[in-house]
Amino acid sequence: MGTEILDDIQTAHEEWKQAHRMFEEAVGQDQIDYAIFTLEAAERKYQMQLKRAKQAGLDGKSHYAIKEISAISLTKEAGGV
């Protein structure tokens, strides 16, 4: 189960990075609005997976190093978005 959770975290993090790239490349108000919606959803999904790992007692010492991936860093990586 731990590996599954860690895989889900990695997937959610990749989805967040992809949503961030989409936001950076958005042109026009409709694309920007959609990119913001997608980015917020991806961030929330990522945070949920991190919470799930914490509840399962995973400490980040295995597989993907959870403690290096924090929900707080999402906003910083996004330049304050």
PyMOL commands that set and color helices and strands:
alter all, ss='L'
color gray80, all
select helices_A, chain A and resi 2-25+29-55+66-68+71-77
alter helices_A, ss='H'
color red, helices_A
deselect
rebuild
show_as cartoon
